[in-house]
Amino acid sequence: MASKRKSEVFGITHRDKKSLARAGELNTAHGRILTPFFMPVATKGSVKHLSLDEVEAFGVRCMISNSFIFYLRPGLETIQHAHGLHQFMGWKHGLFTDSGGFQILDDTFLHSRSEEGVILNNPFNNNTRELYTPEKAMQVQNTLGSDVAMVLDDVPKFGTSKPFITETLARTLKWAKRCKAAHDNDKQLVFGISQGGTYVDLRRKGIAALNKLNFDGMALGGMAIGEPKETMQKVIDAIREEIPENKPVYVMGLGSPEDIIKAIHSGIDIFDSCFPSRIARHGTAMTWSGRVSIENLKYQHDFSRLDEHCDCRVCKEHTKAYIHHLCKNREETGFRLVTFHNIYFVQKLIEKSRQAICEGTFAAFAKQFLKRYQQTPMK
């Protein structure tokens, strides 16, 4: 990758006056993406219950898909015939691909791991097994042609012992070096992934080693997987300063509004999560005044908007009573409407956060938002 292009990957344009929040620009092969930004999860090439046209209309300019899933089905040959994942999906904006490390957390997929790589079950083919190495992870992502490829990392579950987490960190760092050496797509950025559980000393050790490899960005992996939120935030705060200022920082899997706001406050630039769409499928909506469980009986005769402060199409056209009726009766349209609203809400939260950073008022914006959303002011 040419040094000139590397120098143009990421730039900070604004900093908040009273927090570590910052606004910037990530430059990719499919255009500039303003930071901070949130990526809806399109594991198999789509966001559940939404069309890509709708996602684009929200203002979303980047999504994340799962490279291991695409490798299994429909397979790389199909993607090659389509001239890349963007063309296959019909998506013209930014696209990250996860390496397959996420599958290590899923007992459905994980068979075993070793220094060579991870052996994953193929659920689409009678659970035949695939040896997935760092080299394979890069080759798959090179072929998919995503804007940002993630290294293959060994993700430990929350609650495992420190010796085991130390072992997975060592493997993650070895795999990162092999990913760096195997990457062969000069139009694609590569992000390293920090592991180390909730142990700050292990996180710092890992980040120091990843910094020497000079990836285009840094991701904090193995978070939002069951650890207490206070612990997660303490880890973010403790290790954020270890990452060079000129690198975009991405917390993987973080999607609740309060967690996003606190992480932006700590200087995080990029987020992804299936959280907004997942809770929507359980009838929970995000609003500027907190969460709403729309299946609650009290909404049966509530003809107000889902969120009085939201201008999305769902809030303009439908009432809580109607959405309650649909969700209570397990009508897919009801869950689709809540999903539409939730993704729109997170996108607008990100946009308002960026605007506040640019105006130097993010700390005040964050405090006010958290007070309304969770009735707990930021410390």
C-alpha positions in Angstrom: 0.0 0.0 0.0 1.5 3.3 -1.0 2.7 5.6 1.8 0.9 8.5 0.2 -2.4 6.8 0.5 -1.7 5.7 4.0 -1.1 9.3 5.1 -4.6 10.2 3.8 -6.5 7.4 5.5 -7.7 9.3 8.5 -7.7 12.9 9.6 -9.2 14.7 12.6 -11.1 17.8 11.8 -12.6 18.9 15.1 -12.1 18.2 18.8 -14.6 18.8 21.6 -13.5 21.3 24.2 -14.4 19.3 27.4 -14.0 15.7 26.4 -11.8 13.4 24.2 -14.5 13.3 21.5 -13.3 14.1 18.0 -14.7 14.4 14.5 -12.8 13.3 11.5 -12.8 11.7 8.1 -12.0 8.1 7.1 -11.1 7.9 3.4 -11.9 4.6 1.7 -12.0 3.2 -1.8 -15.7 3.9 -1.9 -15.6 7.4 -0.5 -15.1 9.5 2.6 -16.9 8.5 5.8 -17.4 11.2 8.4 -16.5 10.1 12.0 -17.8 9.2 14.4 -20.0 6.7 12.6 -22.1 3.6 13.3 -22.3 0.6 11.0 -25.5 -1.4 10.9 -24.7 -5.1 10.7 -25.3 -6.7 7.3 -23.9 -10.2 8.1 -25.2 -11.8 4.9 -25.4 -8.6 2.9 -28.5 -7.1 4.3 -29.8 -5.4 7.4 -32.7 -7.5 8.8 -36.1 -6.1 7.9 -34.7 -3.2 5.9 -33.7 -2.6 2.3 -30.3 -1.1 1.5 -32.1 1.9 -0.1 -33.7 2.6 3.2 -30.4 2.3 5.1 -28.8 4.6 2.6 -31.6 7.2 2.9 -31.0 7.3 6.7 -27.6 8.7 5.9 -25.7 5.5 6.7 -22.4 5.5 4.7 -20.9 2.3 6.0 -22.0 -1.2 7.0 -20.2 -4.4 8.1 -20.6 -7.9 6.7 -19.2 -11.2 7.7 -16.5 -12.5 5.4 -16.6 -16.1 6.8 -20.3 -16.4 6.1 -19.8 -15.1 2.5 -16.9 -17.5 2.1 -19.3 -20.4 3.0 -22.3 -19.1 1.1 -22.6 -18.1 -1.7 -18.9 -18.6 -2.0 -16.0 -16.6 -3.4 -16.6 -17.8 -7.0 -20.0 -16.1 -7.0 -18.6 -12.9 -5.5 -15.8 -12.9 -8.1 -18.4 -13.2 -10.9 -20.3 -10.3 -9.4 -17.0 -8.3 -9.4 -16.9 -7.9 -5.7 -19.1 -7.7 -2.6 -20.2 -4.1 -3.2 -21.5 -5.0 -6.7 -23.1 -8.2 -5.4 -25.0 -6.3 -2.7 -25.7 -3.2 -4.8 -24.1 -1.0 -2.1 -21.9 1.9 -3.3 -20.7 3.2 0.1 -18.2 2.0 2.7 -18.1 -1.6 3.8 -16.1 -3.4 6.5 -15.8 -7.1 6.7 -15.2 -9.1 9.9 -12.5 -11.7 9.6 -14.3 -14.7 11.2 -13.1 -14.0 14.7 -16.7 -13.4 15.8 -17.5 -17.1 15.0 -14.9 -18.1 17.6 -17.4 -16.8 20.3 -20.2 -19.0 18.9 -20.2 -22.6 19.9 -22.2 -23.4 16.8 -19.2 -22.5 14.7 -16.2 -23.1 16.9 -14.6 -26.6 16.9 -11.1 -25.9 18.0 -8.2 -23.4 17.8 -4.5 -23.8 17.4 -1.4 -21.8 16.4 -2.1 -22.5 12.8 -5.7 -21.1 12.9 -9.2 -21.9 14.0 -11.3 -24.9 12.9 -14.9 -23.7 12.3 -18.0 -25.8 11.6 -19.8 -25.1 8.4 -23.5 -25.0 9.4 -24.5 -24.9 5.7 -22.9 -28.2 4.9 -23.7 -30.7 7.6 -21.2 -29.1 10.0 -18.2 -30.1 7.9 -15.1 -28.4 9.2 -13.0 -25.6 7.8 -9.5 -24.7 8.8 -9.5 -20.9 8.8 -6.0 -19.4 9.0 -4.9 -15.7 9.0 -3.8 -16.2 5.5 -7.2 -17.6 4.5 -9.0 -14.7 6.3 -7.0 -12.2 4.3 -7.4 -14.0 1.0 -11.2 -14.1 1.5 -11.4 -10.4 2.3 -9.0 -9.5 -0.5 -11.4 -11.2 -2.9 -14.6 -9.7 -1.4 -13.1 -6.3 -1.9 -14.4 -4.6 1.3 -13.1 -1.2 2.1 -11.7 -2.3 5.4 -10.6 -5.8 6.3 -10.2 -7.0 9.9 -7.4 -9.3 11.0 -8.2 -12.7 12.3 -8.2 -12.6 16.1 -8.7 -15.2 18.8 -11.6 -13.9 20.9 -11.9 -15.2 24.5 -15.3 -15.4 26.1 -15.9 -13.1 29.1 -15.2 -14.8 32.4 -12.4 -17.1 31.2 -9.2 -17.2 33.2 -6.4 -14.7 32.8 -3.9 -17.5 31.7 -6.3 -18.5 28.9 -6.8 -14.9 27.9 -3.0 -14.4 27.9 -2.8 -17.4 25.5 -5.4 -16.0 23.1 -3.7 -12.6 23.1 -0.4 -14.2 22.1 -2.2 -16.0 19.3 -4.0 -12.9 18.2 -0.7 -11.0 17.9 1.0 -13.8 15.9 -2.1 -14.0 13.6 -2.0 -10.2 13.2 1.6 -10.4 11.8 0.6 -13.2 9.4 -2.5 -11.2 8.3 -0.3 -8.2 7.6 2.1 -10.3 5.5 -0.7 -12.0 3.6 -2.8 -8.9 2.8 -2.7 -8.2 -1.0 -5.3 -5.6 -2.0 -3.9 -2.1 -2.2 -7.4 -0.6 -2.4 -8.3 -2.1 1.0 -7.5 -0.8 4.5 -6.6 -3.3 7.3 -7.4 -2.8 11.0 -5.7 -4.5 13.8 -7.8 -5.9 16.7 -6.9 -5.5 20.4 -7.7 -8.4 22.7 -6.9 -9.1 26.3 -10.3 -9.3 28.0 -10.9 -6.9 30.8 -7.2 -7.0 31.8 -5.8 -3.5 31.2 -2.2 -4.8 31.4 -2.8 -7.4 28.6 -4.6 -4.8 26.5 -1.7 -2.4 26.8 0.8 -5.1 25.9 -1.3 -6.1 22.8 -1.8 -2.6 21.6 2.0 -1.9 21.9 2.7 -4.9 19.6 -0.1 -3.9 17.2 1.2 -0.3 17.0 4.5 -1.6 15.7 2.7 -3.3 12.8 1.2 0.1 11.8 -2.3 -1.0 10.7 -4.6 1.6 9.2 -6.8 1.6 12.2 -7.3 -0.1 15.6 -10.3 -2.0 16.8 -11.0 -3.0 20.4 -12.4 -6.5 20.1 -13.8 -8.8 22.8 -16.0 -6.1 24.3 -19.8 -5.9 24.9 -19.8 -9.7 25.3 -21.2 -9.9 28.8 -18.8 -7.9 31.0 -20.3 -5.2 33.2 -20.7 -1.9 31.3 -18.7 0.0 34.0 -15.9 -2.4 33.5 -16.0 -2.1 29.7 -15.9 1.7 30.0 -13.0 1.6 32.4 -11.0 -0.6 30.0 -11.8 1.8 27.1 -10.7 4.8 29.1 -7.5 3.1 30.3 -6.3 1.9 26.9 -7.5 4.7 24.6 -4.4 6.7 25.2 -2.2 3.8 24.1 -3.4 4.2 20.5 -1.8 6.8 18.2 -3.9 9.9 17.7 -3.7 9.6 13.9 -5.4 6.1 13.9 -9.2 5.7 13.8 -10.4 3.7 16.7 -13.3 1.2 16.4 -15.1 -0.6 19.3 -16.5 -3.8 17.8 -20.0 -4.8 18.8 -21.0 -1.7 20.7 -24.5 -0.5 19.9 -26.6 0.7 22.8 -27.0 4.5 22.7 -25.7 5.2 26.1 -22.5 3.1 25.5 -21.9 4.8 22.1 -22.2 8.3 23.7 -19.8 7.4 26.5 -17.3 5.8 24.1 -17.4 8.9 21.8 -16.7 10.9 25.0 -13.6 8.8 25.4 -12.4 9.4 21.8 -13.8 6.4 19.9 -14.6 6.9 16.2 -16.4 3.8 14.9 -19.1 1.4 16.1 -21.1 -1.5 14.9 -23.7 -3.7 16.4 -26.8 -5.8 15.7 -28.3 -4.4 19.0 -30.7 -1.9 17.5 -32.2 -4.4 15.1 -32.1 -7.3 17.6 -34.1 -5.4 20.3 -36.5 -4.2 17.7 -37.3 -7.9 17.0 -38.3 -8.1 20.6 -40.5 -5.0 20.4 -38.1 -2.5 22.0 -37.7 0.9 20.5 -35.0 3.5 21.3 -36.4 7.0 21.8 -34.9 10.3 22.9 -36.5 9.8 26.3 -35.4 6.2 26.8 -36.4 2.7 25.6 -40.0 1.8 24.9 -41.3 -1.8 25.2 -44.1 -1.4 22.7 -45.8 -4.7 23.6 -46.6 -3.4 27.0 -50.4 -3.3 27.6 -50.3 0.4 28.4 -49.7 1.2 24.7 -52.9 -0.6 23.5 -54.8 2.7 23.4 -51.9 5.1 23.1 -52.3 7.0 19.8 -49.2 9.2 20.2 -46.1 8.8 18.1 -43.5 6.2 19.0 -41.1 9.1 19.7 -42.4 12.7 19.8 -38.9 14.0 19.0 -38.2 11.8 16.0 -39.0 12.7 12.4 -38.6 9.3 10.8 -41.4 7.9 8.6 -42.6 5.5 11.3 -43.0 8.2 13.9 -44.7 10.5 11.4 -47.2 7.9 10.1 -47.9 5.4 12.8 -49.1 5.4 16.5 -47.9 3.3 19.4 -51.3 1.6 19.5 -50.9 0.4 15.9 -47.3 -0.8 16.4 -48.3 -2.4 19.7 -51.1 -4.3 17.9 -48.7 -5.6 15.1 -46.0 -6.7 17.5 -48.4 -8.2 20.0 -49.8 -10.3 17.2 -46.3 -11.2 15.9 -46.8 -9.4 12.6 -43.5 -9.0 10.9 -44.4 -5.5 9.8 -44.5 -4.4 13.4 -40.9 -5.5 14.0 -39.9 -4.0 10.7 -41.3 -0.6 11.8 -39.4 -0.7 15.1 -36.2 -1.8 13.3 -36.6 1.1 10.8 -37.0 3.6 13.7 -34.1 2.2 15.8 -31.6 2.3 13.0 -32.7 5.8 12.0 -32.5 6.8 15.7 -28.9 5.6 16.1 -27.9 7.3 12.8 -29.4 10.6 14.0 -27.7 10.2 17.4 -24.4 9.9 15.7 -25.0 12.9 13.4 -26.0 15.0 16.4 -22.9 13.9 18.3 -20.7 14.9 15.4 -22.4 18.2 15.1 -21.9 18.8 18.8 -18.2 17.9 18.5 -17.7 20.3 15.6 -19.4 23.0 17.7 -17.3 22.2 20.8 -20.3 21.3 22.9 -20.3 17.5 22.9 -19.7 17.1 26.6 -22.8 19.1 27.4 -24.8 17.2 24.7 -23.7 13.9 26.1 -24.6 14.8 29.7 -28.1 16.0 28.6 -28.7 13.0 26.4 -27.7 10.5 29.1 -29.9 12.2 31.7 -32.9 11.9 29.4 -32.2 8.4 28.1 -31.1 6.6 31.2 -31.7 9.0 34.1 -28.0 8.7 35.0 -25.7 11.7 34.3 -22.2 11.1 33.0 -19.6 11.2 35.7 
